[in-house]
Amino acid sequence: MYNIEEILKISDMYLRSKLLLRGYLAGIHRVPYKGISAEFSQYREYVQGDDFSRLDFKVFLRTEKFFIKESENEINADIYLFLDISGSMSYNIKPEYSKTLFFLMAYIAFHQLDNCGYGFFSNKMHFFKKPTRKRTLLTKLIIDLNKIKFKGKTDIKNSIHYKADKIKKNSIIILISDCADDRKNISLTLKSLKVRGCDVILFHVNDFLEKDENVLKNTRLKDIETDNIVSSDNLNSRLSDFNAFTESIKKDALDGGYDYIHLFTNEQPNIALEKFFKRRKQ
């Protein structure tokens, strides 16, 4: 098992991702974002990890090549990745962890021949790229990730609604954020996307030091987005507030019908992804 902090020090994002995904992609049949529609649309060539039960052996006998049947539902779905680049995301190893998770999701989408687009936001959408299958996707994404500066406040509602009309219905939307925003802003925005028929996944990322008892007990904390000093009241109160907020975000996701994954930065992203994919297959 690799030490996540050591991996995050690797400047080459491709190498970083390959270390995390070693032996992993082959175990994914196809990420269960999309339902299998009964309406056949077209074939695509087999990719390692595809479900063998969907191979068309009649086509194989004619062509000696493996092809998968795709449905109209699968072909039309796009994946949109949105990364929170507000000031609160700049704490400790949270920036590199979040960028790595973001790239891993794009890498998996590219591996599965999905259309993938992405955007960076804080109090507004700073950058938005429409979904594509071009081979240059990952190279362009690395360039854009290297340009990121984490600053400003978080406003998910204003940021995502600004581009909501650009997002096709029945798309897959993946949001990576520390959720340092008003609960209603988060839940109403993601719920509205769910109502539009989108498959919505929220990755809630916290740095492991944000819940470290020694840090909470022995330091005065400053809100990175407002520069205000956070009250250094008793440890139990801080932990209670942290847990209550996390549980409320989780409950909002359950009520809103969108998926929720809570991660700490000392947890291997690939292990978290594996748990996530297994759960969505259930």
C-alpha positions, 0 to 999 in steps of 0.5 A: 500500500502506498503512502498517499502523502508521498504519492501526492508529491509526485508532480507527474499526474499520469504517474500519480494516477497509474500508481493509484489505479494499478490493477484496478481498472481491469477489475471494473466491468463498466462504471454503473453510471448508466442503465442498460436500455432494452433499445439497441443502438450501435456497437463499439469495440470491446475494452478491457473490463467490459462485461463479457455478457454483453459481447455479441458473438455473432459479430465475433464469428464474422469479424474475429473481433469483440464488440459490445452492444450499446444502448441509446441511453448509454451513448447519449449520457455525458459526464461533467466533473466540477471541482471546488477551488475556493480558499477552504480547499487549499488546506494542507494536502486537500488541494492535491488530493482533490485534483488527483481524485478529479483526474482519476474520475476523468481518467476512468471516464476516458478509459471507458470511452465516455464523453467527459467535460469539466469545470472549476468553481468557487463563488462562480464558475471560473472555467468550463469545458464541454464534454468530449472524447478527444484523446487530448482530454487528459493532457488538456485537463492536466494543463488546466489543473496546474493553473488552478489557484484555490481562493475565494468563497464557495457558492455552489448554487451560483456556480452550477446554476450558471452553467445548468442550461449547458448541461444535457438532461440525463448527464452524470454530474460529479462534484468534488468539494469540502462543502464549505457552503450553506447547506440549502445552497448545496442540497437545492442545487444538486436536487434540481439537477437530479430533477432534470434527470441527471445522475448526481454524485457528491464527493465531500472531501475533508483533510484528515487534520480537520478532525485531528484532536491535537490540532483542534485542541491546541491551535486557533483555527482561521477560516481561510475564506473569510480570515476570521478566527474560529472560536477555540472552545472545547474539543467536544464542541468542535468535534460535535459541530463537525460531525453534525454538519457532515451528517446533515450533508449526508441526510440532504443527499439521501433526501434529494436522491443523489449519491454522497461519498465522504472522504478524508485525505489520508484515505487512498482515493482508489479504495474509496472509488472501489467502495463507491462503484461496488455500492452503485452496482447493488 
